[in-house]
Amino acid sequence: MSKEEYLAELERNLRKLPEVERLEAMQYYREYLEEAGENVEEVIEKLGPPKEVANGIIRECAVKSLAVVGQGQRRESEEKEARKKNSTATNIWLIVLGIFAAPIAFPVAIAVVAVLFAAFISLAAFCLSVAVLDVCFFVVGIIALVAGIGVAAISPSTTVFFIGCSLFMIGLGIGAVIVTIQVIKLIIKLITWLVSKIVKGGDKHEKEY
């Protein structure tokens, strides 16, 4: 297989990657093969089939995306192109591609993606439920505060009781928000770790580009 044929087949196998990642990978391997000179055939044989190389590239892109997801945020000082490249939608797509490119059976890959989708839906439902609960805590707290102020002239002790209830409910709401954030971070780290193990499992042909 010639250099151009190898690169063409490699690009075909990388067509599902986002444009930025695909171009970076192709530029790396094109320069790599050009530097091989007369030994290009030996280098091609050493690299292995283009499909295997492409799967390795896809897995590495998925691992990088998992790292971004695990961090939860990007530095504001990063360039616009980097933020675009690491958008949530792009990261999710790369992770899905990485799972299908991992050395596991296709039905298993489908099952993994389905489980992850269900996990994200469950997590979103959990966040929504907690948000509603927090709103209820704050609303009840405000109502109790207003009620306490309303009876201040009639019964100071009742006012103290209502204000105490108000502060308690607002405190519960704040506490629930803090606990929920920590739980979500823990769940995301766990999912990231599991997917990372699946994507990198058995992979002995990872490349840096």
GUDOPA-730231 format. One record per residue (C-alpha): x, y, z; chain. Coordinates in Angstrom, 2 decimals. Example, Ala and Ser with C-alpha at 12.3 -4.5 7.8 and 13.67 -1.06 7.14 Angstrom:
REM GUDOPA-730231
{X = 12.30; Y = -4.50; Z = 7.80; mol = A}
{X = 13.67; Y = -1.06; Z = 7.14; mol = A}
***
This chain:
REM GUDOPA-730231
{X = 0.00; Y = 0.00; Z = 0.00; mol = A}
{X = 1.39; Y = 3.39; Z = -0.99; mol = A}
{X = 1.58; Y = 6.40; Z = 1.31; mol = A}
{X = -1.30; Y = 8.19; Z = -0.42; mol = A}
{X = -3.49; Y = 5.08; Z = -0.36; mol = A}
{X = -2.75; Y = 4.58; Z = 3.34; mol = A}
{X = -3.61; Y = 8.21; Z = 4.18; mol = A}
{X = -6.78; Y = 8.10; Z = 2.07; mol = A}
{X = -8.01; Y = 4.98; Z = 3.85; mol = A}
{X = -7.06; Y = 6.44; Z = 7.22; mol = A}
{X = -9.06; Y = 9.58; Z = 6.47; mol = A}
{X = -12.08; Y = 7.49; Z = 5.44; mol = A}
{X = -11.97; Y = 5.72; Z = 8.80; mol = A}
{X = -11.75; Y = 9.07; Z = 10.61; mol = A}
{X = -14.64; Y = 10.68; Z = 8.74; mol = A}
{X = -16.92; Y = 10.52; Z = 11.82; mol = A}
{X = -14.51; Y = 12.56; Z = 13.91; mol = A}
{X = -15.16; Y = 16.32; Z = 14.28; mol = A}
{X = -13.26; Y = 18.30; Z = 11.65; mol = A}
{X = -10.68; Y = 19.77; Z = 14.05; mol = A}
{X = -9.62; Y = 16.39; Z = 15.44; mol = A}
{X = -9.64; Y = 14.77; Z = 12.00; mol = A}
{X = -7.45; Y = 17.45; Z = 10.45; mol = A}
{X = -4.98; Y = 17.33; Z = 13.34; mol = A}
{X = -4.68; Y = 13.56; Z = 13.08; mol = A}
{X = -4.25; Y = 13.60; Z = 9.30; mol = A}
{X = -1.64; Y = 16.34; Z = 9.48; mol = A}
{X = 0.34; Y = 14.36; Z = 12.06; mol = A}
{X = 0.34; Y = 11.10; Z = 10.08; mol = A}
{X = 0.98; Y = 12.82; Z = 6.76; mol = A}
{X = 4.09; Y = 14.51; Z = 8.19; mol = A}
{X = 5.07; Y = 11.28; Z = 9.94; mol = A}
{X = 5.01; Y = 9.31; Z = 6.69; mol = A}
{X = 6.73; Y = 12.07; Z = 4.74; mol = A}
{X = 9.60; Y = 12.05; Z = 7.24; mol = A}
{X = 9.96; Y = 8.30; Z = 6.72; mol = A}
{X = 11.36; Y = 8.96; Z = 3.24; mol = A}
{X = 12.44; Y = 5.78; Z = 1.48; mol = A}
{X = 11.46; Y = 3.68; Z = 4.52; mol = A}
{X = 7.79; Y = 4.63; Z = 4.22; mol = A}
{X = 6.71; Y = 1.05; Z = 3.45; mol = A}
{X = 8.39; Y = -0.24; Z = 6.61; mol = A}
{X = 6.80; Y = 2.53; Z = 8.65; mol = A}
{X = 3.38; Y = 1.75; Z = 7.20; mol = A}
{X = 3.81; Y = -1.92; Z = 8.05; mol = A}
{X = 4.84; Y = -0.98; Z = 11.58; mol = A}
{X = 1.84; Y = 1.32; Z = 12.03; mol = A}
{X = -0.59; Y = -1.42; Z = 11.09; mol = A}
{X = -3.88; Y = -1.30; Z = 9.16; mol = A}
{X = -5.40; Y = 2.19; Z = 8.76; mol = A}
{X = -8.58; Y = 1.05; Z = 10.51; mol = A}
{X = -6.68; Y = 0.05; Z = 13.65; mol = A}
{X = -4.76; Y = 3.32; Z = 13.63; mol = A}
{X = -8.04; Y = 5.24; Z = 13.21; mol = A}
{X = -9.59; Y = 3.37; Z = 16.14; mol = A}
{X = -6.59; Y = 4.26; Z = 18.26; mol = A}
{X = -6.95; Y = 7.93; Z = 17.32; mol = A}
{X = -10.67; Y = 7.90; Z = 18.10; mol = A}
{X = -10.05; Y = 6.26; Z = 21.48; mol = A}
{X = -7.44; Y = 8.87; Z = 22.37; mol = A}
{X = -9.81; Y = 11.69; Z = 21.38; mol = A}
{X = -12.46; Y = 10.08; Z = 23.60; mol = A}
{X = -10.02; Y = 9.88; Z = 26.52; mol = A}
{X = -9.16; Y = 13.57; Z = 26.11; mol = A}
{X = -12.86; Y = 14.44; Z = 26.02; mol = A}
{X = -13.43; Y = 12.38; Z = 29.16; mol = A}
{X = -10.75; Y = 14.44; Z = 30.88; mol = A}
{X = -12.57; Y = 17.63; Z = 29.89; mol = A}
{X = -15.91; Y = 16.25; Z = 31.11; mol = A}
{X = -14.30; Y = 15.15; Z = 34.36; mol = A}
{X = -12.92; Y = 18.64; Z = 34.95; mol = A}
{X = -16.39; Y = 20.08; Z = 34.47; mol = A}
{X = -15.14; Y = 23.40; Z = 33.12; mol = A}
{X = -12.54; Y = 25.11; Z = 30.95; mol = A}
{X = -10.35; Y = 28.07; Z = 31.82; mol = A}
{X = -11.76; Y = 31.33; Z = 30.54; mol = A}
{X = -8.36; Y = 32.27; Z = 29.14; mol = A}
{X = -8.43; Y = 29.48; Z = 26.54; mol = A}
{X = -8.80; Y = 30.46; Z = 22.92; mol = A}
{X = -12.17; Y = 30.48; Z = 21.21; mol = A}
{X = -11.22; Y = 27.57; Z = 18.97; mol = A}
{X = -10.30; Y = 25.44; Z = 21.97; mol = A}
{X = -13.66; Y = 26.17; Z = 23.61; mol = A}
{X = -15.44; Y = 25.27; Z = 20.37; mol = A}
{X = -13.42; Y = 22.10; Z = 20.01; mol = A}
{X = -14.24; Y = 21.01; Z = 23.55; mol = A}
{X = -17.93; Y = 21.86; Z = 23.53; mol = A}
{X = -20.24; Y = 19.53; Z = 25.41; mol = A}
{X = -21.85; Y = 18.13; Z = 22.27; mol = A}
{X = -18.46; Y = 17.44; Z = 20.69; mol = A}
{X = -17.18; Y = 15.75; Z = 23.83; mol = A}
{X = -20.22; Y = 13.49; Z = 24.07; mol = A}
{X = -19.91; Y = 12.54; Z = 20.38; mol = A}
{X = -16.22; Y = 11.74; Z = 20.80; mol = A}
{X = -16.93; Y = 9.60; Z = 23.86; mol = A}
{X = -19.60; Y = 7.65; Z = 21.95; mol = A}
{X = -17.19; Y = 7.13; Z = 19.03; mol = A}
{X = -14.52; Y = 6.04; Z = 21.49; mol = A}
{X = -16.80; Y = 3.40; Z = 22.97; mol = A}
{X = -17.61; Y = 1.98; Z = 19.53; mol = A}
{X = -13.90; Y = 2.09; Z = 18.61; mol = A}
{X = -12.92; Y = 0.28; Z = 21.81; mol = A}
{X = -11.84; Y = -3.38; Z = 21.55; mol = A}
{X = -15.26; Y = -4.71; Z = 22.60; mol = A}
{X = -18.08; Y = -6.40; Z = 20.73; mol = A}
{X = -20.48; Y = -4.14; Z = 18.84; mol = A}
{X = -23.57; Y = -5.27; Z = 20.82; mol = A}
{X = -21.67; Y = -4.55; Z = 24.05; mol = A}
{X = -20.83; Y = -1.06; Z = 22.77; mol = A}
{X = -24.51; Y = -0.42; Z = 22.03; mol = A}
{X = -25.45; Y = -1.65; Z = 25.51; mol = A}
{X = -22.82; Y = 0.61; Z = 27.11; mol = A}
{X = -24.06; Y = 3.66; Z = 25.21; mol = A}
{X = -27.67; Y = 2.83; Z = 26.15; mol = A}
{X = -26.72; Y = 2.49; Z = 29.83; mol = A}
{X = -24.81; Y = 5.77; Z = 29.75; mol = A}
{X = -27.75; Y = 7.51; Z = 28.09; mol = A}
{X = -30.09; Y = 6.16; Z = 30.77; mol = A}
{X = -27.62; Y = 7.29; Z = 33.45; mol = A}
{X = -27.51; Y = 10.84; Z = 32.06; mol = A}
{X = -31.32; Y = 10.96; Z = 31.84; mol = A}
{X = -31.59; Y = 9.73; Z = 35.43; mol = A}
{X = -29.04; Y = 12.30; Z = 36.55; mol = A}
{X = -30.95; Y = 15.08; Z = 34.77; mol = A}
{X = -34.21; Y = 13.93; Z = 36.40; mol = A}
{X = -32.48; Y = 13.86; Z = 39.80; mol = A}
{X = -31.17; Y = 17.40; Z = 39.31; mol = A}
{X = -34.63; Y = 18.62; Z = 38.28; mol = A}
{X = -36.23; Y = 16.99; Z = 41.32; mol = A}
{X = -33.69; Y = 18.53; Z = 43.68; mol = A}
{X = -34.14; Y = 21.93; Z = 42.03; mol = A}
{X = -37.91; Y = 21.74; Z = 42.61; mol = A}
{X = -37.30; Y = 20.66; Z = 46.22; mol = A}
{X = -34.90; Y = 23.56; Z = 46.77; mol = A}
{X = -37.43; Y = 26.03; Z = 45.38; mol = A}
{X = -40.04; Y = 24.62; Z = 47.78; mol = A}
{X = -37.66; Y = 25.04; Z = 50.72; mol = A}
{X = -36.96; Y = 28.66; Z = 49.81; mol = A}
{X = -40.64; Y = 29.48; Z = 49.16; mol = A}
{X = -41.74; Y = 27.96; Z = 52.47; mol = A}
{X = -38.89; Y = 29.81; Z = 54.19; mol = A}
{X = -39.94; Y = 33.14; Z = 52.70; mol = A}
{X = -43.61; Y = 32.50; Z = 53.58; mol = A}
{X = -42.63; Y = 31.70; Z = 57.16; mol = A}
{X = -40.53; Y = 34.88; Z = 57.32; mol = A}
{X = -43.39; Y = 37.04; Z = 56.02; mol = A}
{X = -45.83; Y = 35.36; Z = 58.43; mol = A}
{X = -43.46; Y = 35.99; Z = 61.34; mol = A}
{X = -43.09; Y = 39.65; Z = 60.47; mol = A}
{X = -46.88; Y = 39.94; Z = 60.08; mol = A}
{X = -47.57; Y = 38.84; Z = 63.66; mol = A}
{X = -44.64; Y = 40.69; Z = 65.21; mol = A}
{X = -46.89; Y = 43.29; Z = 66.87; mol = A}
{X = -49.30; Y = 40.65; Z = 68.21; mol = A}
{X = -47.01; Y = 37.89; Z = 69.44; mol = A}
{X = -43.22; Y = 38.37; Z = 69.51; mol = A}
{X = -42.73; Y = 34.71; Z = 70.48; mol = A}
{X = -44.66; Y = 33.57; Z = 67.41; mol = A}
{X = -42.53; Y = 35.90; Z = 65.29; mol = A}
{X = -39.36; Y = 34.30; Z = 66.66; mol = A}
{X = -40.81; Y = 30.85; Z = 65.93; mol = A}
{X = -41.68; Y = 31.70; Z = 62.33; mol = A}
{X = -38.33; Y = 33.39; Z = 61.69; mol = A}
{X = -36.58; Y = 30.33; Z = 63.12; mol = A}
{X = -38.61; Y = 28.08; Z = 60.81; mol = A}
{X = -37.79; Y = 30.39; Z = 57.90; mol = A}
{X = -34.06; Y = 30.27; Z = 58.53; mol = A}
{X = -34.23; Y = 26.50; Z = 59.00; mol = A}
{X = -35.99; Y = 25.95; Z = 55.65; mol = A}
{X = -33.65; Y = 28.30; Z = 53.80; mol = A}
{X = -30.68; Y = 26.54; Z = 55.41; mol = A}
{X = -32.09; Y = 23.18; Z = 54.26; mol = A}
{X = -32.36; Y = 24.53; Z = 50.73; mol = A}
{X = -28.76; Y = 25.76; Z = 50.72; mol = A}
{X = -27.56; Y = 22.50; Z = 52.27; mol = A}
{X = -29.46; Y = 20.48; Z = 49.66; mol = A}
{X = -27.83; Y = 22.48; Z = 46.86; mol = A}
{X = -24.33; Y = 21.89; Z = 48.26; mol = A}
{X = -24.91; Y = 18.16; Z = 48.81; mol = A}
{X = -26.46; Y = 17.78; Z = 45.36; mol = A}
{X = -23.49; Y = 19.45; Z = 43.65; mol = A}
{X = -21.07; Y = 17.11; Z = 45.42; mol = A}
{X = -23.19; Y = 14.04; Z = 44.57; mol = A}
{X = -23.36; Y = 15.07; Z = 40.90; mol = A}
{X = -19.59; Y = 15.59; Z = 40.78; mol = A}
{X = -19.07; Y = 12.14; Z = 42.31; mol = A}
{X = -21.44; Y = 10.50; Z = 39.81; mol = A}
{X = -19.78; Y = 12.25; Z = 36.86; mol = A}
{X = -16.33; Y = 11.14; Z = 38.07; mol = A}
{X = -17.57; Y = 7.57; Z = 38.44; mol = A}
{X = -19.12; Y = 7.51; Z = 34.96; mol = A}
{X = -15.98; Y = 9.12; Z = 33.51; mol = A}
{X = -13.78; Y = 6.51; Z = 35.18; mol = A}
{X = -15.92; Y = 3.61; Z = 33.95; mol = A}
{X = -16.06; Y = 4.89; Z = 30.37; mol = A}
{X = -12.33; Y = 5.59; Z = 30.43; mol = A}
{X = -11.66; Y = 1.99; Z = 31.41; mol = A}
{X = -13.90; Y = 0.76; Z = 28.58; mol = A}
{X = -12.34; Y = 3.05; Z = 25.99; mol = A}
{X = -8.74; Y = 2.30; Z = 26.97; mol = A}
{X = -9.26; Y = -1.35; Z = 27.82; mol = A}
{X = -7.01; Y = -3.58; Z = 25.77; mol = A}
{X = -5.73; Y = -0.70; Z = 23.69; mol = A}
{X = -2.01; Y = -1.13; Z = 22.94; mol = A}
{X = -1.81; Y = 1.14; Z = 19.94; mol = A}
{X = -2.46; Y = 4.66; Z = 21.23; mol = A}
{X = -0.82; Y = 7.57; Z = 19.42; mol = A}
{X = -0.16; Y = 11.16; Z = 20.46; mol = A}
{X = -0.78; Y = 13.77; Z = 17.87; mol = A}
***
